[in-house]
Amino acid sequence: MIYLVEDEESIRELVVYTLKNTGLEARGFPSATEFWEALRAQTPSLVLLDIMLPGEDGLEILRRLREAPDTARLPVMMLTARGTEYDKVRGLELGADDYLAKPPGMMELVARVKRLLRRTDSDSEPEEYRSGGLFVSIPRRLVTVNGVEVSLTLKEFGLLAFLLKNAGIVMTRDRLLTAVWGYNYEGETRTIDTHILTLRGKLGPSGSVIQTVRGVGYKAGEVR
């Protein structure tokens, strides 16, 4: 079940209709009051949130969802007419998983919803990865090479973890910046190359798990 909180009736009905036509269950709510009432009865698989709502706005709803243990990991996509960088950053800082300006293209919306749902399914798998002598435990923030612990900075670990979680998928430098540094990071993409170089050095022979895709970015090789 997907919950949509959107006060504009035409958009709410269109999104719910589209999701249902693609085989997804969906319900729409015009305000936070109706949403919280429905949430007490059933926890959805994903929430679509508008920012500008009567009464309690979308950012406040998001904050409350992230503070509650039962919904702390619930996928949330911000769906709003606001296109300012500040709103985008605030949503991501509060824990939004994705952000889409409205009126959204329905095909793009459905694709992003399905991607978030697939990612949620994969999150139930153990977040530990092995490749040759490399072992990485995401929850423990532990990295070892041939049994010896490797000390990484926060950004180095973030880069490694993100690449391993998306093993086999080529990631552009911009995508890595967004995922690890955030939308509000002002640095140039060259910082990715610098961090990758340092990371490979620290991983020694296991650094080869990070592969360069010339002219595009990087990807992690095969892991298990």
Stockholm file with secondary structure:
# STOCKHOLM 1.0

chainA/1-224         MIYLVEDEESIRELVVYTLKNTGLEARGFPSATEFWEALRAQTPSLVLLDIMLPGEDGLEILRRLREAPDTARLPVMMLTARGTEYDKVRGLELGADDYLAKPPGMMELVARVKRLLRRTDSDSEPEEYRSGGLFVSIPRRLVTVNGVEVSLTLKEFGLLAFLLKNAGIVMTRDRLLTAVWGYNYEGETRTIDTHILTLRGKLGPSGSVIQTVRGVGYKAGEVR
#=GR chainA/1-224 SS CEEEECSCHHHHHHHHHHHHHTTCCEEEESSHHHHHHHHHHCCCSEEEECSSCSSSCHHHHHHHHHHSGGGTTCCEEEEESCCCHHHHHHHHHTTCSEEEESSCCHHHHHHHHHHHHHHHHHTTSCCEEEETTEEEETTTTEEEETTEECCCCHHHHHHHHHHHHTTTSCEEHHHHIIIIICTTCCSCTHHHHHHHHHHHHHHGGGGGGEEEETTTEEEECCCC
#=GC SS_cons         CEEEECSCHHHHHHHHHHHHHTTCCEEEESSHHHHHHHHHHCCCSEEEECSSCSSSCHHHHHHHHHHSGGGTTCCEEEEESCCCHHHHHHHHHTTCSEEEESSCCHHHHHHHHHHHHHHHHHTTSCCEEEETTEEEETTTTEEEETTEECCCCHHHHHHHHHHHHTTTSCEEHHHHIIIIICTTCCSCTHHHHHHHHHHHHHHGGGGGGEEEETTTEEEECCCC
//
